[in-house]
Amino acid sequence: MKDRALYLEIVKRLGKAENILDIGCGEGELCNYLAKHTGKRITGLDVSGAGFRKAKRMAHKIKVPNLIECVEGDVGNMVCFEGDEFDAVTMAYTLHHVNEEKKALFEIKRILKPGGRLIVADYVIKKEGQEKECHKFTIMSLEKLFQEAGFHLLESKLLEPDLALLVVKK
Ligand SMILES: C[S@@+](CC[C@H](N)C(=O)[O-])C[C@H]1O[C@@H](n2cnc3c(N)ncnc32)[C@H](O)[C@@H]1O
């Protein structure tokens, strides 16, 4: 699936979210796409600030510089954000990079407003034992991870045989 097609699937699931956080924003492709297609304010968080300059350049190019802010930080310890701050959190191709997923999910729950949504797209394997570099979860193990962190599952589907999209609610 082309990234743009995935990003569109994410936009469709943002509902009326005003204040959106994109975790693992990298060079800001999803942040910029979200800003352009929603007109809302997007904060990008990444443990490395290496891609932020490129993200800002793109924001200027597509005329959304005032909608994008990039913040350096670890999803497992988002001291930079208050509790109940965001209406929606997006995470594309990022959860499998995170070492302590449970800690990260509890932090995401803290910074989401009550009823706020977490939209995650990530690689999946069909069954346990097939793990490889970026393919770490089955769709069921992802569902279980979110439910154990106290999220309510709204949607869980395969967009491609190895790409899952999950939407959960605080
Ligand atoms: C494959 S990139 C995702 C790119 C982007 N989301 C997209 O759609 O193109 C994964 C990103 O997650 C970031 N990352 C990894 N561990 C992280 C953590 N603990 N907290 C925040 N970001 C993290 C990496 O620095 C990297 O930029």
The ligand as an SDF file (V2000), in Angstrom:
LIG
                    3D

 27 29  0  0  0  0  0  0  0  0999 V2000
    9.4680    3.9890   10.3040 C   0  0  0  0  0  0  0  0  0  0  0  0
    9.5370    5.5340   11.1020 S   0  0  0  0  0  0  0  0  0  0  0  0
    7.8730    6.1010   10.9360 C   0  0  0  0  0  0  0  0  0  0  0  0
    7.7170    7.1480    9.9200 C   0  0  0  0  0  0  0  0  0  0  0  0
    6.3850    7.8780    9.8070 C   0  0  0  0  0  0  0  0  0  0  0  0
    5.4510    7.6260   10.8770 N   0  0  0  0  0  0  0  0  0  0  0  0
    5.7210    7.5790    8.4670 C   0  0  0  0  0  0  0  0  0  0  0  0
    4.5420    7.3130    8.3910 O   0  0  0  0  0  0  0  0  0  0  0  0
    6.4130    7.6640    7.4570 O   0  0  0  0  0  0  0  0  0  0  0  0
    9.5760    5.1650   12.8150 C   0  0  0  0  0  0  0  0  0  0  0  0
    9.8900    6.3810   13.6700 C   0  0  0  0  0  0  0  0  0  0  0  0
    9.6600    6.0660   15.0330 O   0  0  0  0  0  0  0  0  0  0  0  0
   10.5980    6.7700   15.8090 C   0  0  0  0  0  0  0  0  0  0  0  0
   10.6750    6.1630   17.1370 N   0  0  0  0  0  0  0  0  0  0  0  0
   11.2290    4.9680   17.4820 C   0  0  0  0  0  0  0  0  0  0  0  0
   11.1250    4.7510   18.7980 N   0  0  0  0  0  0  0  0  0  0  0  0
   10.4840    5.8280   19.3200 C   0  0  0  0  0  0  0  0  0  0  0  0
   10.1020    6.2040   20.6380 C   0  0  0  0  0  0  0  0  0  0  0  0
   10.3630    5.4140   21.6860 N   0  0  0  0  0  0  0  0  0  0  0  0
    9.4540    7.3840   20.8160 N   0  0  0  0  0  0  0  0  0  0  0  0
    9.1860    8.1920   19.7590 C   0  0  0  0  0  0  0  0  0  0  0  0
    9.5420    7.8990   18.4810 N   0  0  0  0  0  0  0  0  0  0  0  0
   10.1840    6.7450   18.2610 C   0  0  0  0  0  0  0  0  0  0  0  0
   11.8820    6.6680   14.9850 C   0  0  0  0  0  0  0  0  0  0  0  0
   12.8340    7.6470   15.3540 O   0  0  0  0  0  0  0  0  0  0  0  0
   11.3410    6.8370   13.5640 C   0  0  0  0  0  0  0  0  0  0  0  0
   11.4040    8.1730   13.1300 O   0  0  0  0  0  0  0  0  0  0  0  0
  1  2  1  0
  2  3  1  0
  2 10  1  0
  3  4  1  0
  4  5  1  0
  5  6  1  0
  5  7  1  0
  7  8  2  0
  7  9  1  0
 10 11  1  0
 11 12  1  0
 11 26  1  0
 12 13  1  0
 13 14  1  0
 13 24  1  0
 14 15  1  0
 14 23  1  0
 15 16  2  0
 16 17  1  0
 17 18  1  0
 17 23  2  0
 18 19  1  0
 18 20  2  0
 20 21  1  0
 21 22  2  0
 22 23  1  0
 24 25  1  0
 24 26  1  0
 26 27  1  0
M  CHG  2   2   1   9  -1
M  END
$$$$
